[in-house]
Amino acid sequence: MTSSKLVHCTFAKDLIREPLLYNLGRDFKIIPNIRGASISDDLGLVYLELEGPDAEIQKAIDFLKSKGVTVDPVTGDAPLP
């Protein structure tokens, strides 16, 4: 089943310059859409919409978590940065 999921990702200082979001579109059968972001030298906050098959979305989330990214679901009318 194909769906869309909005998540909030927090990247620590050592992960900000890694091409992790680029890798999502390349390595998984999903489309990652950045819906909002706030990046500084110390922290990266990204609202990310993932579109594709449910199983691939979960694999992409698991990949981000395995790299040390905090991934939280966005529910309701959460304001984007």
N, C-alpha and C positions, 0 to 999 in steps of 0.2 A: 504494500500500500504506500502511496506517495502522500507526503504531508509536509507541513511547515511547522517549525518549532523556533520560538524566540528564547534565547538564553543570554544571560549576563556573564561575561568572562572577565576575570581579574588576572592580569599578568604581572608577576613580580618583576623587579628590576632586571634580573638576569635573563628573563624571557622576552622582554620587550622587542629586542632586535632579531629574534628568531623568526623565520618565515612560516610560523605554524598555521596561520590562517590561509596563506597561499597553498600550503600542503593539503589542506582540507579539500579544496576543489580539485586538486591534482590526484590525490591518493584515494578519495572516496567518491562514490557516485552521488554526490550532492552538489548543491549550489550554495555557497556561503555568501550572504549579503550583510555587509556591515550597515546597521541602521543608526548607529550613533557611537561615538568614541571620544574618550578623553585620555590623552597620552602625555605623560611627563617623563622626566629622566628616571623617576623612581617607581612609577606605577602606570599600568595600562588598564583602562576600563573600556570594555567594548560590549555593545548590544549587538548580538549576532543572530540573524535569521538563517536557519538551516532548512533547505528545501530538498526533498528527495525521498527515497524509500525509508520507512521507519527504521529498518535494521541498519542502514548505512548512516543515518543520523546518529543512532546510538553508538555505532563504531567510531564516528568522528568525535563525539563527546568523550568517549572512553580514551581516545587518542590524546585529546587535549588534557584530560585529567592525568594521564600517565606521564605527561611532560611537566606537570606541576601547575597547570592552569586551574583556577577555581572556576567551576561552571555551575551556575544556578539557573533554574527555570524562571522565566518572567511570566507572572500571572496578573490578570486584571489589567488595569490601565496604568501601568508603571510608566512614568515619564522618561523619555529618552534624553540623554545629555545633549 
